[in-house]
Amino acid sequence: MLKVNNIEVIYSDVILVLRGVSIEVGENQIVSILGANGAGKTTTLKAISGLLRAEQGEVTRGSIEFDGQRIDKMSPERVVNEHGIVQVLEGRRLFQHLTVEENLHIGAIARGHSRGLIDEDLERVYHHFPLLKDLRKRVSGYLSGGEQQMLVIGRGLMARPRLMMLDEPSIGLAPLLVQEIFRVIRQINDEDGIAIILVEQNALLALEVSSHAYVMETGRIVLEGPSDQLAQNEDIKEFYLGLTQLGERKSYRDVKHYKRRKRWLG
């Protein structure tokens, strides 16, 4: 469904961020992208959604195709309206002076849905997040972090996406809330048939929920494969799950950067 073909991304005409990144996502597939801060994960999502231009970024080489049609030169609104690709940004960005339900309605504006379809979509969101129905009249700025994360995902669902891209949905949340968010991500994929790209630093959960995964480092894909296989990869265990071959926990700071690059890229 989605093919990112060897793209390079440059910001402000001088800063090279992505260096030949290639990713594929199939129908109804969950794909995770792992990597440290600054690896280029969010830039990859923004290249797909068309949001790069708002930050003076540009895809200068390669191409991005969705259903066989090139989209890397399209505006963000066309990417949403014509192809149903929705990015849920990191940081739980809401219209905090509006209520929960008003924020959800905004998610449907881009697709121009009728009142009947909007009501149908609201019920679908409330099915996945029953708590939001109880909070629908609450001003969103007073929600907890977990409730706000549910709301931004729900707002993305209101656009009736075929592909939803989630950027760090677990960040800053308590473990029980993280488990609930990931349970709903599975549910959305299973029940609604929505393909998902998951950018996540919680590698263990990301690999559990996805079928295929990519590992990024300094703007390049350094490792990829089926998620269950990557979960058994010694490098992944050591550098992202914090486990050595003996099953002992190891501090990330104890690992030398050049050693990782030598094994993955050599």
C-alpha positions as a LaTeX table, in Angstrom:
\begin{tabular}{lrrr}
\hline
Residue & $x$ (\AA) & $y$ (\AA) & $z$ (\AA) \\
\hline
Met1 & 0.00 & 0.00 & 0.00 \\
Leu2 & 2.75 & 2.46 & 1.01 \\
Lys3 & 6.21 & 2.47 & $-0.53$ \\
Val4 & 8.92 & 4.85 & 0.62 \\
Asn5 & 11.63 & 4.49 & $-1.99$ \\
Asn6 & 15.18 & 5.49 & $-1.04$ \\
Ile7 & 14.28 & 9.02 & 0.05 \\
Glu8 & 16.60 & 11.79 & 1.17 \\
Val9 & 15.27 & 14.73 & 3.17 \\
Ile10 & 16.97 & 18.08 & 3.57 \\
Tyr11 & 15.92 & 20.90 & 5.90 \\
Ser12 & 16.54 & 24.55 & 5.00 \\
Asp13 & 18.44 & 23.45 & 1.85 \\
Val14 & 21.49 & 22.43 & 3.89 \\
Ile15 & 20.72 & 19.91 & 6.67 \\
Leu16 & 20.61 & 16.32 & 5.42 \\
Val17 & 18.39 & 14.32 & 7.79 \\
Leu18 & 17.33 & 11.18 & 5.91 \\
Arg19 & 19.83 & 9.25 & 3.81 \\
Gly20 & 18.20 & 6.75 & 1.48 \\
Val21 & 15.32 & 5.52 & 3.66 \\
Ser22 & 13.06 & 2.80 & 2.24 \\
Ile23 & 9.96 & 1.46 & 4.02 \\
Glu24 & 6.95 & $-0.57$ & 2.93 \\
Val25 & 3.55 & $-0.97$ & 4.60 \\
Gly26 & 0.92 & $-3.44$ & 3.42 \\
Glu27 & $-2.85$ & $-3.37$ & 3.79 \\
Asn28 & $-3.99$ & $-3.82$ & 7.39 \\
Gln29 & $-0.38$ & $-4.10$ & 8.61 \\
Ile30 & 1.22 & $-2.62$ & 11.71 \\
Val31 & 4.82 & $-1.56$ & 11.10 \\
Ser32 & 7.03 & $-0.14$ & 13.82 \\
Ile33 & 10.02 & 2.17 & 13.46 \\
Leu34 & 12.55 & 2.05 & 16.28 \\
Gly35 & 15.50 & 4.29 & 16.99 \\
Ala36 & 17.01 & 6.77 & 19.39 \\
Asn37 & 16.07 & 10.45 & 19.50 \\
Gly38 & 17.32 & 12.23 & 16.39 \\
Ala39 & 17.45 & 9.06 & 14.27 \\
Gly40 & 14.98 & 10.49 & 11.73 \\
Lys41 & 11.80 & 8.64 & 12.71 \\
Thr42 & 9.52 & 11.69 & 12.96 \\
Thr43 & 11.01 & 13.19 & 9.80 \\
Thr44 & 10.10 & 9.97 & 7.97 \\
Leu45 & 6.48 & 10.30 & 9.08 \\
Lys46 & 6.34 & 13.96 & 8.08 \\
Ala47 & 7.76 & 13.13 & 4.66 \\
Ile48 & 4.86 & 10.71 & 4.17 \\
Ser49 & 2.17 & 13.07 & 5.51 \\
Gly50 & 3.47 & 16.13 & 3.65 \\
Leu51 & 4.13 & 18.14 & 6.81 \\
Leu52 & 7.81 & 18.67 & 5.99 \\
Arg53 & 7.11 & 21.88 & 4.08 \\
Ala54 & 5.82 & 23.56 & 7.23 \\
Glu55 & 9.33 & 23.10 & 8.68 \\
Gln56 & 11.29 & 24.01 & 5.55 \\
Gly57 & 11.95 & 20.36 & 4.80 \\
Glu58 & 11.87 & 18.69 & 1.41 \\
Val59 & 12.20 & 15.23 & $-0.12$ \\
Thr60 & 15.10 & 15.85 & $-2.51$ \\
Arg61 & 15.67 & 12.29 & $-3.76$ \\
Gly62 & 13.61 & 9.13 & $-4.05$ \\
Ser63 & 9.83 & 8.91 & $-3.98$ \\
Ile64 & 6.85 & 8.04 & $-1.80$ \\
Glu65 & 3.96 & 6.10 & $-3.33$ \\
Phe66 & 0.55 & 5.18 & $-1.97$ \\
Asp67 & $-1.56$ & 2.72 & $-3.94$ \\
Gly68 & 0.86 & 3.25 & $-6.81$ \\
Gln69 & 0.42 & 7.04 & $-6.89$ \\
Arg70 & 3.25 & 9.37 & $-5.99$ \\
Ile71 & 2.41 & 11.56 & $-2.99$ \\
Asp72 & 5.69 & 13.19 & $-1.91$ \\
Lys73 & 4.88 & 16.36 & $-3.86$ \\
Met74 & 1.30 & 16.58 & $-2.55$ \\
Ser75 & 0.06 & 19.04 & 0.05 \\
Pro76 & $-0.83$ & 17.64 & 3.50 \\
Glu77 & $-4.55$ & 18.23 & 2.93 \\
Arg78 & $-4.48$ & 16.20 & $-0.30$ \\
Val79 & $-2.61$ & 13.40 & 1.45 \\
Val80 & $-5.40$ & 13.26 & 4.04 \\
Asn81 & $-8.39$ & 13.88 & 1.78 \\
Glu82 & $-7.43$ & 11.80 & $-1.24$ \\
His83 & $-5.51$ & 8.98 & 0.39 \\
Gly84 & $-6.65$ & 8.80 & 4.00 \\
Ile85 & $-3.17$ & 9.09 & 5.52 \\
Val86 & $-3.32$ & 10.64 & 9.00 \\
Gln87 & $-0.40$ & 11.51 & 11.27 \\
Val88 & $-0.99$ & 11.73 & 15.02 \\
Leu89 & 1.81 & 14.03 & 16.14 \\
Glu90 & 3.98 & 13.52 & 19.18 \\
Gly91 & 3.12 & 15.65 & 22.19 \\
Arg92 & $-0.69$ & 15.28 & 22.32 \\
Arg93 & $-1.44$ & 18.51 & 20.46 \\
Leu94 & $-5.04$ & 19.55 & 21.11 \\
Phe95 & $-7.23$ & 22.62 & 20.95 \\
Gln96 & $-7.11$ & 22.81 & 24.70 \\
His97 & $-9.88$ & 25.41 & 25.07 \\
Leu98 & $-12.33$ & 23.13 & 23.25 \\
Thr99 & $-14.20$ & 20.18 & 24.68 \\
Val100 & $-13.38$ & 16.56 & 23.95 \\
Glu101 & $-16.22$ & 16.23 & 21.46 \\
Glu102 & $-15.38$ & 19.52 & 19.75 \\
Asn103 & $-11.81$ & 18.27 & 19.23 \\
Leu104 & $-13.19$ & 15.07 & 17.74 \\
His105 & $-15.43$ & 17.00 & 15.36 \\
Ile106 & $-12.37$ & 18.89 & 14.09 \\
Gly107 & $-10.87$ & 15.57 & 13.02 \\
Ala108 & $-13.75$ & 15.10 & 10.55 \\
Ile109 & $-13.54$ & 18.56 & 8.98 \\
Ala110 & $-10.77$ & 17.72 & 6.51 \\
Arg111 & $-12.78$ & 14.88 & 4.99 \\
Gly112 & $-16.00$ & 16.93 & 4.74 \\
His113 & $-18.22$ & 14.29 & 6.32 \\
Ser114 & $-21.98$ & 14.62 & 6.66 \\
Arg115 & $-23.60$ & 14.87 & 10.06 \\
Gly116 & $-24.71$ & 11.24 & 9.85 \\
Leu117 & $-21.21$ & 9.99 & 9.13 \\
Ile118 & $-19.75$ & 12.19 & 11.88 \\
Asp119 & $-22.16$ & 10.70 & 14.43 \\
Glu120 & $-21.23$ & 7.23 & 13.20 \\
Asp121 & $-17.54$ & 8.01 & 13.54 \\
Leu122 & $-18.04$ & 9.43 & 17.03 \\
Glu123 & $-19.62$ & 6.18 & 18.14 \\
Arg124 & $-16.69$ & 4.28 & 16.68 \\
Val125 & $-14.25$ & 6.44 & 18.65 \\
Tyr126 & $-16.30$ & 5.97 & 21.82 \\
His127 & $-16.30$ & 2.23 & 21.20 \\
His128 & $-12.51$ & 2.20 & 21.24 \\
Phe129 & $-12.24$ & 4.77 & 24.04 \\
Pro130 & $-15.35$ & 4.54 & 26.29 \\
Leu131 & $-13.78$ & 6.99 & 28.73 \\
Leu132 & $-13.94$ & 9.75 & 26.11 \\
Lys133 & $-17.71$ & 9.40 & 25.93 \\
Asp134 & $-17.94$ & 10.10 & 29.65 \\
Leu135 & $-15.61$ & 13.08 & 29.19 \\
Arg136 & $-17.11$ & 14.42 & 25.95 \\
Lys137 & $-18.19$ & 17.74 & 27.54 \\
Arg138 & $-14.92$ & 18.20 & 29.43 \\
Val139 & $-12.54$ & 20.94 & 28.27 \\
Ser140 & $-9.62$ & 19.03 & 26.82 \\
Gly141 & $-6.97$ & 21.16 & 28.51 \\
Tyr142 & $-8.02$ & 19.64 & 31.84 \\
Leu143 & $-7.56$ & 16.03 & 30.75 \\
Ser144 & $-4.78$ & 13.82 & 32.03 \\
Gly145 & $-1.93$ & 12.83 & 29.73 \\
Gly146 & $-3.45$ & 9.43 & 29.05 \\
Glu147 & $-6.86$ & 10.92 & 28.30 \\
Gln148 & $-5.29$ & 13.42 & 25.94 \\
Gln149 & $-3.47$ & 10.62 & 24.12 \\
Met150 & $-6.75$ & 8.78 & 23.67 \\
Leu151 & $-8.29$ & 11.98 & 22.33 \\
Val152 & $-5.62$ & 12.68 & 19.70 \\
Ile153 & $-5.85$ & 9.10 & 18.44 \\
Gly154 & $-9.64$ & 9.40 & 18.42 \\
Arg155 & $-9.44$ & 12.67 & 16.51 \\
Gly156 & $-7.26$ & 10.92 & 13.92 \\
Leu157 & $-9.87$ & 8.18 & 13.59 \\
Met158 & $-12.51$ & 10.79 & 12.80 \\
Ala159 & $-10.78$ & 11.38 & 9.46 \\
Arg160 & $-11.53$ & 7.76 & 8.48 \\
Pro161 & $-7.88$ & 6.93 & 7.74 \\
Arg162 & $-6.61$ & 4.00 & 5.73 \\
Leu163 & $-3.15$ & 4.54 & 7.20 \\
Met164 & $-2.59$ & 6.06 & 10.64 \\
Met165 & 0.90 & 7.10 & 11.76 \\
Leu166 & 1.37 & 7.29 & 15.54 \\
Asp167 & 4.40 & 9.21 & 16.83 \\
Glu168 & 5.48 & 8.13 & 20.34 \\
Pro169 & 1.99 & 7.35 & 21.72 \\
Ser170 & 3.40 & 6.02 & 25.01 \\
Ile171 & 5.64 & 8.95 & 25.89 \\
Gly172 & 5.12 & 10.31 & 29.39 \\
Leu173 & 2.37 & 7.82 & 30.31 \\
Ala174 & 2.11 & 5.46 & 33.27 \\
Pro175 & 2.65 & 1.75 & 32.45 \\
Leu176 & $-1.02$ & 0.79 & 32.85 \\
Leu177 & $-2.08$ & 3.56 & 30.48 \\
Val178 & 0.57 & 2.51 & 27.98 \\
Gln179 & $-0.82$ & $-1.02$ & 28.01 \\
Glu180 & $-4.33$ & 0.34 & 27.40 \\
Ile181 & $-3.20$ & 2.54 & 24.51 \\
Phe182 & $-1.45$ & $-0.38$ & 22.84 \\
Arg183 & $-4.48$ & $-2.62$ & 23.39 \\
Val184 & $-6.59$ & $-0.09$ & 21.50 \\
Ile185 & $-3.99$ & 0.19 & 18.73 \\
Arg186 & $-4.36$ & $-3.56$ & 18.17 \\
Gln187 & $-8.14$ & $-3.24$ & 18.30 \\
Ile188 & $-8.21$ & $-0.42$ & 15.75 \\
Asn189 & $-6.08$ & $-2.49$ & 13.40 \\
Asp190 & $-8.11$ & $-5.69$ & 13.88 \\
Glu191 & $-11.64$ & $-4.23$ & 13.83 \\
Asp192 & $-11.29$ & $-1.27$ & 11.48 \\
Gly193 & $-8.64$ & $-2.67$ & 9.15 \\
Ile194 & $-6.51$ & 0.46 & 9.44 \\
Ala195 & $-2.82$ & 0.08 & 8.63 \\
Ile196 & $-0.55$ & 1.66 & 11.25 \\
Ile197 & 2.99 & 2.98 & 11.34 \\
Leu198 & 4.14 & 3.11 & 14.94 \\
Val199 & 7.13 & 5.24 & 15.93 \\
Glu200 & 7.97 & 4.22 & 19.45 \\
Gln201 & 10.91 & 4.13 & 21.85 \\
Asn202 & 9.29 & 1.38 & 23.91 \\
Ala203 & 10.79 & $-1.29$ & 21.68 \\
Leu204 & 9.32 & $-4.24$ & 23.56 \\
Leu205 & 5.72 & $-3.11$ & 23.12 \\
Ala206 & 6.30 & $-1.92$ & 19.56 \\
Leu207 & 7.68 & $-5.30$ & 18.52 \\
Glu208 & 4.81 & $-7.11$ & 20.27 \\
Val209 & 2.11 & $-5.18$ & 18.44 \\
Ser210 & 3.69 & $-4.93$ & 14.97 \\
Ser211 & 4.32 & $-7.56$ & 12.29 \\
His212 & 7.36 & $-5.87$ & 10.73 \\
Ala213 & 9.89 & $-3.39$ & 12.11 \\
Tyr214 & 12.63 & $-1.06$ & 10.98 \\
Val215 & 15.52 & 0.27 & 13.07 \\
Met216 & 16.81 & 3.74 & 12.22 \\
Glu217 & 20.09 & 5.36 & 13.13 \\
Thr218 & 21.40 & 8.75 & 11.96 \\
Gly219 & 18.90 & 8.99 & 9.12 \\
Arg220 & 19.31 & 5.48 & 7.74 \\
Ile221 & 17.61 & 2.11 & 8.09 \\
Val222 & 20.23 & $-0.13$ & 9.70 \\
Leu223 & 18.08 & $-3.20$ & 10.38 \\
Glu224 & 14.66 & $-4.52$ & 9.35 \\
Gly225 & 12.64 & $-7.70$ & 9.46 \\
Pro226 & 9.66 & $-9.49$ & 11.00 \\
Ser227 & 9.05 & $-8.12$ & 14.49 \\
Asp228 & 9.20 & $-11.49$ & 16.21 \\
Gln229 & 12.61 & $-12.15$ & 14.65 \\
Leu230 & 13.96 & $-8.72$ & 15.59 \\
Ala231 & 12.78 & $-9.27$ & 19.17 \\
Gln232 & 15.22 & $-12.22$ & 19.30 \\
Asn233 & 18.07 & $-10.30$ & 17.67 \\
Glu234 & 20.95 & $-9.92$ & 20.14 \\
Asp235 & 21.62 & $-6.33$ & 19.08 \\
Ile236 & 17.97 & $-5.36$ & 19.63 \\
Lys237 & 17.96 & $-7.12$ & 23.00 \\
Glu238 & 21.11 & $-5.34$ & 24.06 \\
Phe239 & 20.53 & $-1.86$ & 22.72 \\
Tyr240 & 16.75 & $-1.46$ & 22.91 \\
Leu241 & 15.49 & $-4.02$ & 25.41 \\
Gly242 & 18.51 & $-3.64$ & 27.70 \\
Leu243 & 19.31 & $-7.37$ & 27.86 \\
Thr244 & 22.63 & $-9.13$ & 27.39 \\
Gln245 & 23.01 & $-12.67$ & 26.07 \\
Leu246 & 22.83 & $-13.91$ & 29.66 \\
Gly247 & 19.49 & $-12.17$ & 30.16 \\
Glu248 & 20.98 & $-9.52$ & 32.44 \\
Arg249 & 19.90 & $-5.91$ & 32.20 \\
Lys250 & 22.49 & $-3.54$ & 30.82 \\
Ser251 & 22.61 & 0.22 & 30.87 \\
Tyr252 & 22.41 & 1.83 & 27.44 \\
Arg253 & 25.24 & 4.16 & 28.51 \\
Asp254 & 27.51 & 1.16 & 28.92 \\
Val255 & 27.23 & 0.32 & 25.22 \\
Lys256 & 29.73 & 1.91 & 22.85 \\
His257 & 28.16 & 3.52 & 19.82 \\
Tyr258 & 30.82 & 2.36 & 17.36 \\
Lys259 & 30.25 & $-1.25$ & 18.39 \\
Arg260 & 26.59 & $-1.08$ & 17.40 \\
Arg261 & 27.37 & 0.51 & 14.06 \\
Lys262 & 30.08 & $-2.05$ & 13.35 \\
Arg263 & 27.70 & $-4.97$ & 13.87 \\
Trp264 & 24.65 & $-3.50$ & 12.14 \\
Leu265 & 26.30 & $-1.74$ & 9.25 \\
Gly266 & 29.42 & $-3.84$ & 8.75 \\
\hline
\end{tabular}
